[in-house]
Structure formats: structure tokens, C-alpha cells
């Protein structure tokens, strides 16, 4: 799996976001539109598309999109 595909899936969880605006080192909590609903959508996306179950605590420990992506790699290693 590539980071670019993960970012594309991540961006789709937002109601309105400019495609391509999210980078691996983006601090996802600073992205316009990030809220608790988006957090739940991201958790669900990671479960459904990447077979990676994360908790709210796991999400709180992450700061950047690449950190979320690495959780999927660790789960699928």
C-alpha cells in the first residue's frame, strides 16, 4: 500500500477539502473541517479499507497523517 492512496482515502472523509491538499506530514487536527465526526469516519475508513482497528486513544497519540498511515503498516506487517 502506498501513502498516496491512504491520503486519497483520508481526504474523502472530509465534507469539503481540496484534493491534494493533505501531505504526509500534515497535522490532521489542523485541517479545516476536522472534528469528532471526521475522526470517527477516519477510524471507520481505517477499519474497512485497511483492516486496521484503532481506538480513540490511538488516534489521540497521532499527530500527522503519516503516523496514521504507519498504524496500518504495523497492523498488516
N, C-alpha and C positions, 0 to 999 in steps of 0.2 A: 504494500500500500504506500502511496506517496502522500506527502504533506499537502500538495496542491489539491488533491481530491478531498482530503479531510477538510481543508479550508473552504472549498466549494460547498460541501455539506454543512459546515458550520455556518456559513453566510446565509444559507437557506432557512435557518432557524429564526432569522430576524424579519420583521414585517417590512421594513424599508431600509435597505443598506445598499450602497453602491458596490456592485460586484467587482471583486478585485481589490477592494479597499483594505481587507484584512490581510495581514502579513504574519508569518510565523512568530515574530516577536511582539505582535500586538498584545497589549494588556486588555484582555477581553472585557473586563468590567468598565473600561473607559470607552468602549464602543457605544455610539449613540443607539439607544433602544435596548441596551442590556437591562434586564430586570429579572424578577424572580420567575416570571413565566418563561422567559427566554432560557434561563438556567435550567428549568425543568425540561424544556424542549431539547436542549443540548444533551442533557443526561439521557433522555429517551433516544435521541439520534445515535448516541454512542452505543447504547444497548442494542438497538435494532440493526444498525448498519455495520457496527464494528464488534458486536458480541462482547462488549466491554461494559460491565456493570460498575458504576461508580456511585458513591454516596455524596450527599451534600457536603460532607466533611472533606472528601477527596477534592471536590470542586473548589472548596474554600482554600485548600492548600496550594492550588494552582494560580498562577498569575497571568501566564501567556498562553496563546493558542498552541504553541509548540509543546508546552507542558501537558496540555490535554491530549495532544496527539501521541506523546510518549506513553501515556497511560494505555492507549490502545495497543501500542507496540509491546509493552510489558505484558499485557494480558494475552496477546497472541503469540508470544515467543515460544 
